[in-house]
């Protein structure tokens, strides 16, 4: 766990309760959540201000931009590792996610073990 200490995590999900649940899972791992955002624009602005090591990104967000739009902008400006956390397994969604070269893809609901393993792998890679 020591490798994770001090890592900031940004949680991006348009559903408040899911964002809060992921935030609690992250904090239970000893990591710090630097913020949550329901839209791509808010996610990019938060990422630029807190510069997280990892972003947990939902695919469907509020507004006209999706998680891939946000992830590409965050990666280009901040360089954060992005782990997609999505409820969709549709081929079109997965193809769109692959455009971003994600550090990982998790499907909701996400267990503590899955989340910890994905974050550790993202930070190691």
Order of alpha helices (4+ residues) and beta strands (2+ residues): beta-alpha-beta-alpha-beta-alpha-beta-alpha-beta-alpha
